[in-house]
Amino acid sequence: MKDSLCAVCGGKLRKQKTSIDRLVGGHLYLFENVSVQACDQCGEIWIPGSVAERMDQAIQGKLKPKRRIPVPVY
């Protein structure tokens, strides 16, 4: 299998899991254990299309969250 290269800097992309947060319409969404590709060199994160689509479905309310976490706002 051919190594994937970062479109930003040309570094190697490696599969890893990470947490991603999105603020949409005043609501904070936290996605844990997201499978992404991360650049060894610059740290840029690449989210596969199927994963991004599921994140969008969750934000639109089409998927039930596993849990809710209250977040204080200052």
TORNUPA-636544 format. One record per atom (N, C-alpha, C, O, CB): residue number from 1; residue in one letter; atom name; x, y, z negated. Coordinates in nm, 4 decimals. Last residue first. Glycine has a CB too. Layout:
# residues N
<rec NUM,"A","CA",<X,Y,Z>>
...
END
This chain:
# residues 74
<rec 74,"Y","N",<-1.8363,3.0976,-3.0207>>
<rec 74,"Y","CA",<-1.7944,3.2178,-3.0957>>
<rec 74,"Y","C",<-1.7903,3.3376,-3.0070>>
<rec 74,"Y","O",<-1.7574,3.4471,-3.0526>>
<rec 74,"Y","CB",<-1.6583,3.1979,-3.1599>>
<rec 73,"V","N",<-2.0171,2.8070,-3.0519>>
<rec 73,"V","CA",<-1.9817,2.9139,-2.9601>>
<rec 73,"V","C",<-1.9512,3.0381,-3.0439>>
<rec 73,"V","O",<-2.0315,3.0782,-3.1281>>
<rec 73,"V","CB",<-2.0967,2.9411,-2.8559>>
<rec 72,"P","N",<-1.9691,2.4600,-3.1197>>
<rec 72,"P","CA",<-1.9927,2.5963,-3.1659>>
<rec 72,"P","C",<-1.9441,2.6987,-3.0627>>
<rec 72,"P","O",<-1.8429,2.6781,-2.9956>>
<rec 72,"P","CB",<-1.9228,2.6195,-3.3006>>
<rec 71,"V","N",<-2.1300,2.1883,-2.9831>>
<rec 71,"V","CA",<-2.0098,2.2707,-2.9685>>
<rec 71,"V","C",<-2.0406,2.4112,-3.0176>>
<rec 71,"V","O",<-2.1296,2.4765,-2.9631>>
<rec 71,"V","CB",<-1.9603,2.2732,-2.8205>>
<rec 70,"P","N",<-2.2383,1.8580,-3.0390>>
<rec 70,"P","CA",<-2.2621,2.0010,-3.0598>>
<rec 70,"P","C",<-2.1289,2.0766,-3.0551>>
<rec 70,"P","O",<-2.0295,2.0349,-3.1145>>
<rec 70,"P","CB",<-2.3345,2.0259,-3.1957>>
<rec 69,"I","N",<-2.2558,1.6143,-2.7981>>
<rec 69,"I","CA",<-2.1668,1.6676,-2.9004>>
<rec 69,"I","C",<-2.1991,1.8157,-2.9176>>
<rec 69,"I","O",<-2.1887,1.8922,-2.8217>>
<rec 69,"I","CB",<-2.0157,1.6460,-2.8624>>
<rec 68,"R","N",<-2.4228,1.3193,-2.7084>>
<rec 68,"R","CA",<-2.4231,1.4662,-2.7073>>
<rec 68,"R","C",<-2.3359,1.5126,-2.8226>>
<rec 68,"R","O",<-2.3416,1.4566,-2.9321>>
<rec 68,"R","CB",<-2.5695,1.5250,-2.7190>>
<rec 67,"R","N",<-2.3589,1.0322,-2.4988>>
<rec 67,"R","CA",<-2.3755,1.0991,-2.6285>>
<rec 67,"R","C",<-2.3740,1.2491,-2.6075>>
<rec 67,"R","O",<-2.3304,1.2992,-2.5039>>
<rec 67,"R","CB",<-2.2641,1.0569,-2.7285>>
<rec 66,"K","N",<-2.4036,0.9506,-2.2433>>
<rec 66,"K","CA",<-2.3770,0.8473,-2.3435>>
<rec 66,"K","C",<-2.3923,0.9044,-2.4840>>
<rec 66,"K","O",<-2.4334,0.8343,-2.5765>>
<rec 66,"K","CB",<-2.2358,0.7884,-2.3249>>
<rec 65,"P","N",<-2.6721,1.1010,-2.0533>>
<rec 65,"P","CA",<-2.5422,1.1079,-2.1202>>
<rec 65,"P","C",<-2.5269,0.9951,-2.2222>>
<rec 65,"P","O",<-2.6253,0.9496,-2.2804>>
<rec 65,"P","CB",<-2.5246,1.2440,-2.1890>>
<rec 64,"K","N",<-2.8226,0.9717,-1.7611>>
<rec 64,"K","CA",<-2.8372,0.9952,-1.9039>>
<rec 64,"K","C",<-2.6977,1.0000,-1.9698>>
<rec 64,"K","O",<-2.6148,0.9126,-1.9447>>
<rec 64,"K","CB",<-2.9259,0.8844,-1.9690>>
<rec 63,"L","N",<-2.8416,1.1381,-1.4505>>
<rec 63,"L","CA",<-2.7821,1.0312,-1.5316>>
<rec 63,"L","C",<-2.7944,1.0694,-1.6789>>
<rec 63,"L","O",<-2.7784,1.1858,-1.7156>>
<rec 63,"L","CB",<-2.6319,1.0067,-1.4924>>
<rec 62,"K","N",<-2.9577,1.3637,-1.3535>>
<rec 62,"K","CA",<-3.0003,1.2370,-1.2941>>
<rec 62,"K","C",<-2.9429,1.1158,-1.3674>>
<rec 62,"K","O",<-2.9902,1.0037,-1.3486>>
<rec 62,"K","CB",<-2.9594,1.2322,-1.1482>>
<rec 61,"G","N",<-2.8757,1.6161,-1.4243>>
<rec 61,"G","CA",<-2.9701,1.5475,-1.5122>>
<rec 61,"G","C",<-3.0188,1.4141,-1.4584>>
<rec 61,"G","O",<-3.1129,1.3568,-1.5133>>
<rec 61,"G","CB",<-3.0870,1.6352,-1.5373>>
<rec 60,"Q","N",<-2.6771,1.7420,-1.2906>>
<rec 60,"Q","CA",<-2.8133,1.7665,-1.2415>>
<rec 60,"Q","C",<-2.9190,1.6955,-1.3250>>
<rec 60,"Q","O",<-3.0385,1.7118,-1.3005>>
<rec 60,"Q","CB",<-2.8252,1.7223,-1.0971>>
<rec 59,"I","N",<-2.4587,1.6276,-1.4169>>
<rec 59,"I","CA",<-2.4857,1.7698,-1.4392>>
<rec 59,"I","C",<-2.6284,1.8046,-1.3966>>
<rec 59,"I","O",<-2.6933,1.8878,-1.4599>>
<rec 59,"I","CB",<-2.3841,1.8571,-1.3623>>
<rec 58,"A","N",<-2.4738,1.3704,-1.3063>>
<rec 58,"A","CA",<-2.4890,1.3890,-1.4506>>
<rec 58,"A","C",<-2.5243,1.5337,-1.4825>>
<rec 58,"A","O",<-2.6107,1.5594,-1.5663>>
<rec 58,"A","CB",<-2.3601,1.3482,-1.5244>>
<rec 57,"Q","N",<-2.4208,1.4265,-1.0385>>
<rec 57,"Q","CA",<-2.5497,1.3677,-1.0757>>
<rec 57,"Q","C",<-2.5760,1.3864,-1.2249>>
<rec 57,"Q","O",<-2.6888,1.4153,-1.2648>>
<rec 57,"Q","CB",<-2.5534,1.2178,-1.0394>>
<rec 56,"D","N",<-2.1543,1.5180,-1.0600>>
<rec 56,"D","CA",<-2.2591,1.6094,-1.0137>>
<rec 56,"D","C",<-2.3976,1.5574,-1.0517>>
<rec 56,"D","O",<-2.4833,1.6355,-1.0930>>
<rec 56,"D","CB",<-2.2500,1.6289,-0.8613>>
<rec 55,"M","N",<-2.0340,1.2761,-1.1359>>
<rec 55,"M","CA",<-2.0276,1.3908,-1.2262>>
<rec 55,"M","C",<-2.1367,1.4918,-1.1899>>
<rec 55,"M","O",<-2.2039,1.5452,-1.2782>>
<rec 55,"M","CB",<-1.8876,1.4574,-1.2205>>
<rec 54,"R","N",<-2.0789,1.1280,-0.9052>>
<rec 54,"R","CA",<-2.1432,1.0851,-1.0307>>
<rec 54,"R","C",<-2.1416,1.1989,-1.1331>>
<rec 54,"R","O",<-2.2373,1.2157,-1.2086>>
<rec 54,"R","CB",<-2.0718,0.9597,-1.0888>>
<rec 53,"E","N",<-1.9135,1.2752,-0.7300>>
<rec 53,"E","CA",<-2.0575,1.2653,-0.7033>>
<rec 53,"E","C",<-2.1334,1.2241,-0.8298>>
<rec 53,"E","O",<-2.2400,1.2786,-0.8587>>
<rec 53,"E","CB",<-2.0846,1.1640,-0.5893>>
<rec 52,"A","N",<-1.6612,1.2279,-0.8354>>
<rec 52,"A","CA",<-1.7136,1.3648,-0.8364>>
<rec 52,"A","C",<-1.8651,1.3654,-0.8144>>
<rec 52,"A","O",<-1.9364,1.4466,-0.8734>>
<rec 52,"A","CB",<-1.6440,1.4499,-0.7281>>
<rec 51,"V","N",<-1.6441,0.9563,-0.7717>>
<rec 51,"V","CA",<-1.6410,0.9981,-0.9125>>
<rec 51,"V","C",<-1.6998,1.1396,-0.9249>>
<rec 51,"V","O",<-1.7791,1.1665,-1.0152>>
<rec 51,"V","CB",<-1.4945,0.9939,-0.9690>>
<rec 50,"S","N",<-1.6422,0.9611,-0.4955>>
<rec 50,"S","CA",<-1.7486,0.8869,-0.5635>>
<rec 50,"S","C",<-1.7580,0.9270,-0.7107>>
<rec 50,"S","O",<-1.8672,0.9311,-0.7675>>
<rec 50,"S","CB",<-1.7244,0.7356,-0.5514>>
<rec 49,"G","N",<-1.4052,1.1157,-0.4414>>
<rec 49,"G","CA",<-1.5385,1.1635,-0.4057>>
<rec 49,"G","C",<-1.6509,1.0930,-0.4800>>
<rec 49,"G","O",<-1.7459,1.1581,-0.5235>>
<rec 49,"G","CB",<-1.5593,1.1476,-0.2591>>
<rec 48,"P","N",<-1.1576,1.1390,-0.7040>>
<rec 48,"P","CA",<-1.2178,1.0697,-0.5884>>
<rec 48,"P","C",<-1.3628,1.1152,-0.5665>>
<rec 48,"P","O",<-1.4333,1.1489,-0.6616>>
<rec 48,"P","CB",<-1.2131,0.9156,-0.6093>>
<rec 47,"I","N",<-0.9790,1.4221,-0.7879>>
<rec 47,"I","CA",<-1.0928,1.3403,-0.8296>>
<rec 47,"I","C",<-1.1512,1.2732,-0.7055>>
<rec 47,"I","O",<-1.1905,1.3420,-0.6112>>
<rec 47,"I","CB",<-1.2013,1.4266,-0.9038>>
<rec 46,"W","N",<-0.6593,1.5075,-0.8706>>
<rec 46,"W","CA",<-0.7452,1.4787,-0.7566>>
<rec 46,"W","C",<-0.8535,1.3817,-0.8020>>
<rec 46,"W","O",<-0.8235,1.2720,-0.8491>>
<rec 46,"W","CB",<-0.6635,1.4202,-0.6369>>
<rec 45,"I","N",<-0.4670,1.7577,-1.0254>>
<rec 45,"I","CA",<-0.5564,1.6436,-1.0431>>
<rec 45,"I","C",<-0.6455,1.6301,-0.9198>>
<rec 45,"I","O",<-0.7002,1.7288,-0.8705>>
<rec 45,"I","CB",<-0.6425,1.6596,-1.1721>>
<rec 44,"E","N",<-0.1254,1.8582,-1.0561>>
<rec 44,"E","CA",<-0.2553,1.8740,-0.9896>>
<rec 44,"E","C",<-0.3358,1.7446,-1.0029>>
<rec 44,"E","O",<-0.2802,1.6351,-0.9931>>
<rec 44,"E","CB",<-0.2367,1.9116,-0.8392>>
<rec 43,"G","N",<0.1309,1.8310,-1.1534>>
<rec 43,"G","CA",<0.0199,1.8080,-1.2452>>
<rec 43,"G","C",<-0.1184,1.8260,-1.1845>>
<rec 43,"G","O",<-0.2187,1.8106,-1.2542>>
<rec 43,"G","CB",<0.0332,1.8986,-1.3604>>
<rec 42,"C","N",<0.3616,1.8423,-1.0039>>
<rec 42,"C","CA",<0.2970,1.9703,-1.0381>>
<rec 42,"C","C",<0.1778,1.9548,-1.1322>>
<rec 42,"C","O",<0.1283,2.0541,-1.1855>>
<rec 42,"C","CB",<0.2515,2.0396,-0.9120>>
<rec 41,"Q","N",<0.4654,1.5664,-1.0154>>
<rec 41,"Q","CA",<0.5499,1.6844,-1.0044>>
<rec 41,"Q","C",<0.4819,1.8125,-1.0538>>
<rec 41,"Q","O",<0.5384,1.8840,-1.1366>>
<rec 41,"Q","CB",<0.5924,1.7021,-0.8617>>
<rec 40,"D","N",<0.2776,1.3675,-1.0223>>
<rec 40,"D","CA",<0.3902,1.3599,-1.1157>>
<rec 40,"D","C",<0.4661,1.4919,-1.1237>>
<rec 40,"D","O",<0.5241,1.5247,-1.2272>>
<rec 40,"D","CB",<0.4853,1.2481,-1.0745>>
<rec 39,"C","N",<-0.0649,1.4331,-0.9923>>
<rec 39,"C","CA",<0.0668,1.4518,-0.9336>>
<rec 39,"C","C",<0.1731,1.4486,-1.0429>>
<rec 39,"C","O",<0.1611,1.5180,-1.1439>>
<rec 39,"C","CB",<0.0734,1.5843,-0.8550>>
<rec 38,"A","N",<-0.3185,1.1912,-1.0388>>
<rec 38,"A","CA",<-0.2485,1.3094,-1.0871>>
<rec 38,"A","C",<-0.1090,1.3137,-1.0265>>
<rec 38,"A","O",<-0.0434,1.2106,-1.0115>>
<rec 38,"A","CB",<-0.2413,1.3102,-1.2415>>
<rec 37,"Q","N",<-0.6376,1.0786,-0.9709>>
<rec 37,"Q","CA",<-0.4982,1.0696,-0.9294>>
<rec 37,"Q","C",<-0.4331,1.2007,-0.9706>>
<rec 37,"Q","O",<-0.4851,1.3085,-0.9415>>
<rec 37,"Q","CB",<-0.4838,1.0427,-0.7737>>
<rec 36,"V","N",<-0.8708,0.9374,-1.2092>>
<rec 36,"V","CA",<-0.8235,1.0398,-1.1164>>
<rec 36,"V","C",<-0.6861,1.0005,-1.0643>>
<rec 36,"V","O",<-0.6268,0.9020,-1.1083>>
<rec 36,"V","CB",<-0.8186,1.1791,-1.1845>>
<rec 35,"S","N",<-1.1377,0.8346,-1.3940>>
<rec 35,"S","CA",<-1.0291,0.7838,-1.3095>>
<rec 35,"S","C",<-0.9942,0.8887,-1.2043>>
<rec 35,"S","O",<-1.0774,0.9245,-1.1209>>
<rec 35,"S","CB",<-1.0691,0.6489,-1.2417>>
<rec 34,"V","N",<-1.2127,0.9590,-1.7099>>
<rec 34,"V","CA",<-1.2370,0.9742,-1.5672>>
<rec 34,"V","C",<-1.1147,0.9231,-1.4901>>
<rec 34,"V","O",<-1.0019,0.9637,-1.5178>>
<rec 34,"V","CB",<-1.2675,1.1232,-1.5315>>
<rec 33,"N","N",<-1.2568,0.9621,-1.9933>>
<rec 33,"N","CA",<-1.2041,0.8436,-1.9235>>
<rec 33,"N","C",<-1.2354,0.8455,-1.7740>>
<rec 33,"N","O",<-1.2794,0.7450,-1.7181>>
<rec 33,"N","CB",<-1.2614,0.7167,-1.9857>>
<rec 32,"E","N",<-1.5358,1.1893,-2.0122>>
<rec 32,"E","CA",<-1.4211,1.1212,-2.0712>>
<rec 32,"E","C",<-1.3837,0.9986,-1.9885>>
<rec 32,"E","O",<-1.4685,0.9389,-1.9220>>
<rec 32,"E","CB",<-1.4512,1.0806,-2.2164>>
<rec 31,"F","N",<-1.6566,1.5013,-1.9500>>
<rec 31,"F","CA",<-1.6490,1.3679,-1.8913>>
<rec 31,"F","C",<-1.5209,1.3031,-1.9426>>
<rec 31,"F","O",<-1.4112,1.3542,-1.9202>>
<rec 31,"F","CB",<-1.6519,1.3732,-1.7334>>
<rec 30,"L","N",<-1.8663,1.7403,-2.0718>>
<rec 30,"L","CA",<-1.7382,1.6757,-2.0937>>
<rec 30,"L","C",<-1.7460,1.5337,-2.0406>>
<rec 30,"L","O",<-1.8318,1.4555,-2.0816>>
<rec 30,"L","CB",<-1.6994,1.6771,-2.2437>>
<rec 29,"Y","N",<-2.0138,2.0461,-2.0027>>
<rec 29,"Y","CA",<-2.0196,1.9027,-1.9760>>
<rec 29,"Y","C",<-1.8791,1.8465,-1.9926>>
<rec 29,"Y","O",<-1.7838,1.8984,-1.9345>>
<rec 29,"Y","CB",<-2.0762,1.8730,-1.8326>>
<rec 28,"L","N",<-2.1831,2.3154,-2.1357>>
<rec 28,"L","CA",<-2.0530,2.2521,-2.1236>>
<rec 28,"L","C",<-2.0712,2.1016,-2.1067>>
<rec 28,"L","O",<-2.1373,2.0374,-2.1884>>
<rec 28,"L","CB",<-1.9647,2.2834,-2.2467>>
<rec 27,"H","N",<-2.3909,2.5599,-1.9913>>
<rec 27,"H","CA",<-2.3814,2.4295,-2.0575>>
<rec 27,"H","C",<-2.2434,2.3705,-2.0306>>
<rec 27,"H","O",<-2.1932,2.3748,-1.9183>>
<rec 27,"H","CB",<-2.4939,2.3326,-2.0082>>
<rec 26,"G","N",<-2.4089,2.7844,-1.8350>>
<rec 26,"G","CA",<-2.4038,2.8028,-1.9798>>
<rec 26,"G","C",<-2.3981,2.6730,-2.0596>>
<rec 26,"G","O",<-2.4003,2.6760,-2.1827>>
<rec 26,"G","CB",<-2.5219,2.8810,-2.0233>>
<rec 25,"G","N",<-2.3942,2.6789,-1.5737>>
<rec 25,"G","CA",<-2.5175,2.7393,-1.6233>>
<rec 25,"G","C",<-2.5220,2.7548,-1.7743>>
<rec 25,"G","O",<-2.6280,2.7397,-1.8350>>
<rec 25,"G","CB",<-2.6339,2.6581,-1.5793>>
<rec 24,"V","N",<-2.1308,2.4788,-1.6602>>
<rec 24,"V","CA",<-2.2281,2.5035,-1.5534>>
<rec 24,"V","C",<-2.3542,2.5601,-1.6166>>
<rec 24,"V","O",<-2.4145,2.4967,-1.7032>>
<rec 24,"V","CB",<-2.2595,2.3727,-1.4726>>
<rec 23,"L","N",<-1.8146,2.3858,-1.7098>>
<rec 23,"L","CA",<-1.9125,2.4789,-1.7648>>
<rec 23,"L","C",<-2.0043,2.5197,-1.6503>>
<rec 23,"L","O",<-1.9620,2.5861,-1.5557>>
<rec 23,"L","CB",<-1.8432,2.6046,-1.8314>>
<rec 22,"R","N",<-1.6577,2.0763,-1.7557>>
<rec 22,"R","CA",<-1.7169,2.1688,-1.6597>>
<rec 22,"R","C",<-1.8187,2.2567,-1.7338>>
<rec 22,"R","O",<-1.8994,2.2060,-1.8117>>
<rec 22,"R","CB",<-1.7846,2.0914,-1.5405>>
<rec 21,"D","N",<-1.3692,1.8772,-1.8214>>
<rec 21,"D","CA",<-1.4841,1.9553,-1.8677>>
<rec 21,"D","C",<-1.5276,2.0515,-1.7582>>
<rec 21,"D","O",<-1.4467,2.1009,-1.6796>>
<rec 21,"D","CB",<-1.4499,2.0327,-1.9977>>
<rec 20,"I","N",<-1.2357,1.5544,-1.8349>>
<rec 20,"I","CA",<-1.2609,1.6716,-1.7512>>
<rec 20,"I","C",<-1.3810,1.7445,-1.8078>>
<rec 20,"I","O",<-1.4829,1.6828,-1.8388>>
<rec 20,"I","CB",<-1.2846,1.6318,-1.6018>>
<rec 19,"S","N",<-0.9778,1.3361,-1.9355>>
<rec 19,"S","CA",<-1.1045,1.4021,-1.9681>>
<rec 19,"S","C",<-1.1152,1.5285,-1.8835>>
<rec 19,"S","O",<-1.0170,1.6000,-1.8633>>
<rec 19,"S","CB",<-1.1141,1.4356,-2.1215>>
<rec 18,"T","N",<-0.8404,1.0546,-1.7513>>
<rec 18,"T","CA",<-0.8313,1.1824,-1.8209>>
<rec 18,"T","C",<-0.9707,1.2305,-1.8581>>
<rec 18,"T","O",<-1.0703,1.1715,-1.8163>>
<rec 18,"T","CB",<-0.7589,1.2875,-1.7339>>
<rec 17,"K","N",<-0.6329,0.7995,-1.6252>>
<rec 17,"K","CA",<-0.7635,0.8385,-1.6812>>
<rec 17,"K","C",<-0.7426,0.9665,-1.7599>>
<rec 17,"K","O",<-0.6405,0.9846,-1.8263>>
<rec 17,"K","CB",<-0.8251,0.7247,-1.7726>>
<rec 16,"Q","N",<-0.4606,0.7592,-1.3109>>
<rec 16,"Q","CA",<-0.4660,0.7714,-1.4558>>
<rec 16,"Q","C",<-0.6075,0.8068,-1.4973>>
<rec 16,"Q","O",<-0.6914,0.8402,-1.4136>>
<rec 16,"Q","CB",<-0.3656,0.8772,-1.5068>>
<rec 15,"K","N",<-0.2426,0.6943,-1.0411>>
<rec 15,"K","CA",<-0.3745,0.6752,-1.1013>>
<rec 15,"K","C",<-0.3632,0.6894,-1.2521>>
<rec 15,"K","O",<-0.2694,0.6389,-1.3138>>
<rec 15,"K","CB",<-0.4339,0.5368,-1.0637>>
<rec 14,"R","N",<-0.0325,0.9448,-0.9006>>
<rec 14,"R","CA",<-0.0458,0.8227,-0.9798>>
<rec 14,"R","C",<-0.1868,0.8170,-1.0373>>
<rec 14,"R","O",<-0.2437,0.9187,-1.0769>>
<rec 14,"R","CB",<0.0610,0.8171,-1.0935>>
<rec 13,"L","N",<0.1351,1.0835,-0.6275>>
<rec 13,"L","CA",<0.0116,1.0765,-0.7043>>
<rec 13,"L","C",<0.0047,0.9424,-0.7747>>
<rec 13,"L","O",<0.0329,0.8385,-0.7149>>
<rec 13,"L","CB",<-0.1119,1.0975,-0.6136>>
<rec 12,"K","N",<0.4443,1.2568,-0.5882>>
<rec 12,"K","CA",<0.3699,1.1306,-0.5891>>
<rec 12,"K","C",<0.2450,1.1415,-0.6758>>
<rec 12,"K","O",<0.2479,1.2009,-0.7836>>
<rec 12,"K","CB",<0.4590,1.0161,-0.6394>>
<rec 11,"G","N",<0.4491,1.5835,-0.4205>>
<rec 11,"G","CA",<0.4878,1.4862,-0.5222>>
<rec 11,"G","C",<0.4029,1.3602,-0.5140>>
<rec 11,"G","O",<0.3026,1.3562,-0.4427>>
<rec 11,"G","CB",<0.4763,1.5474,-0.6610>>
<rec 10,"G","N",<0.3631,1.7834,-0.2530>>
<rec 10,"G","CA",<0.4272,1.6683,-0.1915>>
<rec 10,"G","C",<0.4745,1.5632,-0.2904>>
<rec 10,"G","O",<0.5340,1.4634,-0.2499>>
<rec 10,"G","CB",<0.5419,1.7136,-0.1107>>
<rec 9,"C","N",<0.2153,1.9981,-0.3482>>
<rec 9,"C","CA",<0.3614,2.0067,-0.3575>>
<rec 9,"C","C",<0.4352,1.8898,-0.2927>>
<rec 9,"C","O",<0.5573,1.8952,-0.2783>>
<rec 9,"C","CB",<0.4013,2.0155,-0.5010>>
<rec 8,"V","N",<-0.0557,1.9651,-0.2566>>
<rec 8,"V","CA",<-0.0064,2.0947,-0.3038>>
<rec 8,"V","C",<0.1455,2.1019,-0.2947>>
<rec 8,"V","O",<0.2002,2.1982,-0.2409>>
<rec 8,"V","CB",<-0.0517,2.1200,-0.4482>>
<rec 7,"A","N",<-0.1138,1.7077,-0.1952>>
<rec 7,"A","CA",<-0.1293,1.8046,-0.0875>>
<rec 7,"A","C",<-0.0750,1.9413,-0.1269>>
<rec 7,"A","O",<-0.0507,2.0252,-0.0402>>
<rec 7,"A","CB",<-0.2756,1.8164,-0.0479>>
<rec 6,"C","N",<0.0818,1.4371,-0.3045>>
<rec 6,"C","CA",<0.0077,1.5575,-0.3428>>
<rec 6,"C","C",<0.0042,1.6553,-0.2254>>
<rec 6,"C","O",<0.1071,1.6825,-0.1636>>
<rec 6,"C","CB",<0.0718,1.6245,-0.4678>>
<rec 5,"L","N",<0.0517,1.1140,-0.1571>>
<rec 5,"L","CA",<0.1296,1.2338,-0.1865>>
<rec 5,"L","C",<0.0380,1.3516,-0.2150>>
<rec 5,"L","O",<-0.0697,1.3640,-0.1567>>
<rec 5,"L","CB",<0.2236,1.2666,-0.0705>>
<rec 4,"S","N",<0.0412,0.7665,-0.2250>>
<rec 4,"S","CA",<-0.0293,0.8901,-0.1946>>
<rec 4,"S","C",<0.0574,1.0075,-0.2366>>
<rec 4,"S","O",<0.1273,1.0020,-0.3377>>
<rec 4,"S","CB",<-0.1672,0.8949,-0.2653>>
<rec 3,"D","N",<0.2151,0.4956,-0.0754>>
<rec 3,"D","CA",<0.2019,0.5907,-0.1865>>
<rec 3,"D","C",<0.1288,0.7150,-0.1392>>
<rec 3,"D","O",<0.1508,0.7631,-0.0280>>
<rec 3,"D","CB",<0.3407,0.6286,-0.2442>>
<rec 2,"K","N",<0.0550,0.2203,0.0825>>
<rec 2,"K","CA",<0.1308,0.3430,0.0965>>
<rec 2,"K","C",<0.1082,0.4341,-0.0244>>
<rec 2,"K","O",<-0.0049,0.4483,-0.0709>>
<rec 2,"K","CB",<0.0922,0.4150,0.2262>>
<rec 1,"M","N",<0.0845,-0.1196,0.0000>>
<rec 1,"M","CA",<0.0000,0.0000,0.0000>>
<rec 1,"M","C",<0.0878,0.1243,0.0000>>
<rec 1,"M","O",<0.1849,0.1317,-0.0753>>
<rec 1,"M","CB",<-0.0954,0.0008,-0.1224>>
END
